[in-house]
Amino acid sequence: MGISAAGQRTDAAFRPSDYDFGMARKRQIVLYPDPVLRRRAKSVERVDDSIRDLVREMFEIMDEEEGIGLAAPQVGESLRIFVTGPHADGTHPHMTYINPVLSGFDGELQAHDEGCLSLPGIRGEIRRQPHAVIEALDVEGKPFRMESGDFIARVWQHEFDHLEGILIIDRMTALDRLRVRRAVKELESGG
């Protein structure tokens, strides 16, 4: 087993489907307004089998839901972990980010339509910087650093927001917030 410069495991065991600890999946997507989505997540003290099990489940859920990113609070765990998967164009392999730190933001804010698995049916234009640097631990607890000026930098920022208790409805334009107000109210009322 090896770790690439990008923090990916270089053996076949990196594939999320290969992480099988003989346990049935016990987590599911947490929907707004669950309080865990508004809390600042706690740092991971140690990367162990329980963390790897959580990561495996997160990949399964993300892939089933056809998402391109998923943060631990979205499955009810207030931990500083998120995962990302392949973009529609096949780029960006499955990656795990534990205790991530974002920096190096650069470029003019760019608007892009975003949705969120924890806010089903709600989408809006979110302005984010196109370039970012991320430092994190991988699923084995090894540090890595990546830099990107493409779509994955947006995904990092979206998932990092979840670790801070920030949702897309907090970053939407006033017009988009008005447009999705009824859908948000329905989620808040449990409907």
Secondary structure, DSSP 8 states (H G I E B T S, - for coil): --B-TTS-B-SGGGSGGG---S---------TT-GGGGS--B--S---HHHHHHHHHHHHHHHHTT-SEEEGGGGT--BSEEEE---TTS-S--EEEEEEEEEEEES--EEEEEE-TTSTT-EEEEEE-SEEEEEEE-TTS-EEEEEESSHHHHHHHHHHHHHTT--HHHHB-HHHHHHHHHHHHHHHTT-
